[in-house]
Amino acid sequence: MSTQNSTATSSTSSSGVTLDEVLQAAKAVTSRYPESYYDELDRTGGYPHEFIKDAMAAGLGAIMVPAEYGGMGLGVREASVVTEEIHRSGGSGSMLHGQMFMMGILARHGSEEQKRRVLTEVAAGRVRLQSFSVTEPNAGTDTSKITTRATREGNQWVINGQKVWTSRAAHTDMLIVLARTRPPKDPAKPFDGLSCFLVDVRGVDPKQFQLRKIDVIFNHHTYEVFYDNLRVPENALIGEEGKGFKYLLDGLNAERVLITSECIGDGRWFVDKAVKYANERVIFGKQIGANQGVSFPIARGYAHLEAADALRWKAAEMFDRHENCGAEANMAKMLASEASWELANACMQTHGGFGLAREYGIERRFRENRVFQIAPISTNMVLNYISQHVLKMPRSY
């Protein structure tokens, strides 16, 4: 059920805005940024400042911000339409989706003062909130083992520790940091005592907030971050002290949905490219698409993508109704990432040697899509979640 041909496009949100209107707003922006724009950024390692500025001006980055704070007052359902369209057009939504779900965390769990002070500025495009600093080099997926600490000193919190894979850290004004503020009260509940902090990094002492860029196989701006006695005011704490992991999970469910939609956008891009080439390319006197060895992998991947898309809508609607959608969001992300990677390989194989040529753009999208098998959650961890929490099988980790 794609946003391009489903009845979902005509449905109306509680704010009166239809999915189709959101989609058209996204297309109005993406149409100004062709694949060549991202190809050049990939070549130079540049950051899409112009695209983000235009997307924010169109209100796309503030979709999940309540209307009273200057946003559209919509949900992850509508936000997912935007990120899908960005990827279907040949771009990358990673530079925008972080801001979407992190503002959702503030909208759901932040104080009224934080919402008035921060959400209004972000929605107006005057402040960038694009990074979530969670993962650590020695903890990885086991968030309970993070060692970054936040200690209360008077009316301040002092943060010390090291993070890794903090995307967009050099291009943000504020970020959310997960740190341990106290040991867990119950050893059986290791996530108790983790807290979320909204940290303004503008003008901070560079000795207290140091960045090291991590070079990866595609143009993704991600960093190691070193916190050395970084002092933040007491009102930087989001929600209640010690309940940060709960807020993290809530935000990550939204991120799962947005990643799912990005995979779906990638998958549709790969389908379009593969089908077009299979219909045009003539070898041995006929179109190569007439060969089942070419057409079947594309058709099978397309079927898998449609199934993942249906689960995307279910997960998004459950999230927006404030229902527990952990299983649906994780399964949608896994299925969509597998389907899009299946189609990436089919598209590459359909093009043969030309798939390796940069002028066709496939090798860039191929590299970019590979990350979804690993991040923001690996396929194995999704399977662990399903096994333990859905099927009630013994914990394996």
Secondary structure as the mmCIF struct_conf table of DSSP 4:
data_model
#
loop_
_struct_conf.conf_type_id
_struct_conf.id
_struct_conf.beg_label_comp_id
_struct_conf.beg_label_asym_id
_struct_conf.beg_label_seq_id
_struct_conf.end_label_comp_id
_struct_conf.end_label_asym_id
_struct_conf.end_label_seq_id
TURN_TY1_P TURN_TY1_P1 THR A 3 ASN A 5
BEND BEND1 SER A 6 SER A 6
HELX_RH_3T_P HELX_RH_3T_P1 THR A 7 SER A 10
STRN STRN1 THR A 12 THR A 12
TURN_TY1_P TURN_TY1_P2 SER A 14 SER A 15
BEND BEND2 GLY A 16 GLY A 16
STRN STRN2 THR A 18 THR A 18
HELX_RH_AL_P HELX_RH_AL_P1 LEU A 19 THR A 30
TURN_TY1_P TURN_TY1_P3 SER A 31 ARG A 32
BEND BEND3 TYR A 33 TYR A 33
HELX_RH_AL_P HELX_RH_AL_P2 GLU A 35 THR A 44
TURN_TY1_P TURN_TY1_P4 GLY A 45 GLY A 45
HELX_RH_AL_P HELX_RH_AL_P3 HIS A 49 ALA A 57
TURN_TY1_P TURN_TY1_P5 ALA A 58 GLY A 59
HELX_RH_3T_P HELX_RH_3T_P2 LEU A 60 ALA A 62
TURN_TY1_P TURN_TY1_P6 ILE A 63 MET A 64
BEND BEND4 VAL A 65 VAL A 65
HELX_RH_3T_P HELX_RH_3T_P3 ALA A 67 TYR A 69
TURN_TY1_P TURN_TY1_P7 GLY A 70 GLY A 70
BEND BEND5 GLY A 71 GLY A 71
HELX_RH_AL_P HELX_RH_AL_P4 VAL A 76 ARG A 88
TURN_TY1_P TURN_TY1_P8 SER A 89 GLY A 90
HELX_RH_AL_P HELX_RH_AL_P5 SER A 94 HIS A 109
BEND BEND6 GLY A 110 GLY A 110
HELX_RH_AL_P HELX_RH_AL_P6 GLU A 112 GLN A 114
HELX_RH_PI_P HELX_RH_PI_P1 LYS A 115 LEU A 119
HELX_RH_AL_P HELX_RH_AL_P7 THR A 120 ALA A 123
TURN_TY1_P TURN_TY1_P9 ALA A 124 GLY A 125
BEND BEND7 ARG A 126 VAL A 127
STRN STRN3 LEU A 129 SER A 133
TURN_TY1_P TURN_TY1_P10 PRO A 137 THR A 141
HELX_RH_3T_P HELX_RH_3T_P4 THR A 143 LYS A 145
STRN STRN4 ARG A 149 GLU A 153
TURN_TY1_P TURN_TY1_P11 GLY A 154 ASN A 155
STRN STRN5 GLN A 156 SER A 167
TURN_TY1_P TURN_TY1_P12 ARG A 168 ARG A 168
HELX_RH_3T_P HELX_RH_3T_P5 ALA A 169 HIS A 171
BEND BEND8 ASP A 173 ASP A 173
STRN STRN6 MET A 174 ARG A 180
BEND BEND9 ARG A 182 ARG A 182
BEND BEND10 LYS A 185 ASP A 186
TURN_TY1_P TURN_TY1_P13 PRO A 187 ALA A 188
TURN_TY1_P TURN_TY1_P14 PRO A 190 GLY A 193
STRN STRN7 LEU A 194 ASP A 200
TURN_TY1_P TURN_TY1_P15 ARG A 202 GLY A 203
TURN_TY1_P TURN_TY1_P16 PRO A 206 GLN A 208
STRN STRN8 PHE A 209 ILE A 214
HELX_LH_PP_P HELX_LH_PP_P1 ASP A 215 ASP A 215
BEND BEND11 ILE A 217 ASN A 219
STRN STRN9 THR A 222 PRO A 233
HELX_RH_3T_P HELX_RH_3T_P6 GLU A 234 ALA A 236
STRN STRN10 LEU A 237 ILE A 238
BEND BEND12 GLY A 239 GLU A 240
TURN_TY1_P TURN_TY1_P17 GLU A 241 GLY A 242
STRN STRN11 LYS A 243 LYS A 243
HELX_RH_AL_P HELX_RH_AL_P8 GLY A 244 GLU A 280
STRN STRN12 VAL A 282 ILE A 283
TURN_TY1_P TURN_TY1_P18 PHE A 284 GLY A 285
STRN STRN13 LYS A 286 GLN A 287
HELX_RH_3T_P HELX_RH_3T_P7 ILE A 288 ALA A 290
BEND BEND13 ASN A 291 ASN A 291
HELX_RH_AL_P HELX_RH_AL_P9 GLN A 292 ASP A 320
TURN_TY1_P TURN_TY1_P19 ARG A 321 HIS A 322
HELX_RH_AL_P HELX_RH_AL_P10 GLY A 326 HIS A 351
HELX_RH_3T_P HELX_RH_3T_P8 GLY A 352 LEU A 356
BEND BEND14 ALA A 357 ALA A 357
HELX_RH_3T_P HELX_RH_3T_P9 ARG A 358 TYR A 360
BEND BEND15 GLY A 361 GLY A 361
HELX_RH_AL_P HELX_RH_AL_P11 ILE A 362 ASN A 369
HELX_RH_3T_P HELX_RH_3T_P10 ARG A 370 GLN A 373
TURN_TY1_P TURN_TY1_P20 ILE A 374 ILE A 374
BEND BEND16 ALA A 375 ILE A 377
HELX_RH_AL_P HELX_RH_AL_P12 THR A 379 TYR A 385
HELX_RH_PI_P HELX_RH_PI_P2 ILE A 386 VAL A 390
BEND BEND17 LEU A 391 LEU A 391
HELX_LH_PP_P HELX_LH_PP_P2 MET A 393 ARG A 395
#
